[in-house]
């Protein structure tokens, strides 16, 4: 029988500016590499990093909950000029965070 995946809890936020800038820059880079570099990509990265940092400042450290918050709040973002959706953005944020923690996002733990 398979085991449930344990939650991933981030350490408490120590420097919101550094964490927010790191996420904004890395997400913007990822967005530009996945499809075409578009002006909207920077706006998406800014908004997603704002949501992420605000949630962290409010004490949310569970990565799954942070991803759900990004999906929920990015639903009000206008993606008409983008190849992306709120789900793609939340998943990208999750992958970037996991990679920064040294966790492989490819194939799970076998």
N, C-alpha and C positions, 0 to 999 in steps of 0.2 A: 504494500500500500504506500502511496506517495505521502510525503510529509508536507504540511503547509509551509509556505515560505514565511520565514520570520520577518516581522516589520523592520524596516531600516530607519533608525532614529539618528538624526544628525546631532552633532554636538551643539550646545547652546550657541546662539549667535554672539560673536564677540565684536565684530566690526562690520556693521551693515553696509557702509560705503564700499569697502573692499569686496565683500561678498556680492553685492549688487552689481558693481562694475565688472567683476569677473564673469558673472552670469550673463550680463548684457553683451559683453564683448564675445564670449564664446558662443552664445546663442546666435548672435548676428553673423559670426563667421560660419557657423553650421548652416544657417539659412541660406547664405550666399553660395555655399558649396553644394548644397543639395540640388538646387535648381539654378536659376539665374539670379545674379545680384540685382535686387530691386530696391528702390527707395523705401518701400513699405517694410522691408525686412528690419530696418533699424527701428522703426516705430513698434513693430511686433516685439523685438528684443527688449526695448525700453519698457513697454507695458508689462511683459511677462516678468521681468526682473523686479519691477515695482511691486507686483502682486506677491512674488516670492518673498521679497524682503519684508513687506508689511506683515505677511503671515508669520514670518520668523520673529519679527519684533513683538508680535502678539503671543509668542510662546509656542507656536506650532513647529515641531521638530520632526514629526513623522513624515517621511518622504511620500508615502501613499496619500496622506491627507493634503500635503502640499500640491501634489499633482491634481487631485480633485479640485482644490481651490483654484488652480490655474485654469483648468477646463471650465469651471463654472463662471469665473470672472471674465475669461477671454470670450465667452459667448456674446458679450456686448461689443466686442471689437469688430470693426468692419473689415472682413477678409476678402472683399470683392476684388481687390487689386493684388491678390496673393494666390499662390499655389497651395497655401497651407490652411489648416483649420485649427481650432482650439485644441483638438485632440493631438494633432501632430506637434504642436508647440509644447504641450504638457509632457508628451512622451520624450521629446528632444531634451527638455529641461531635466527630466528624470535620468536619461542616459548620460547627459553631461555631468550631473552630480555623482552618479554611480561611478563613472570613469574617474572622476577626481578622487574618489575614495578607493580606487584600485579594484573595483568590482567589475567583472566581465559582464557585459550586457548581451552577449551573443546568444549563448545556448543554454544558459542555466547551469546549475551545479549538478553534475552527474555522479 
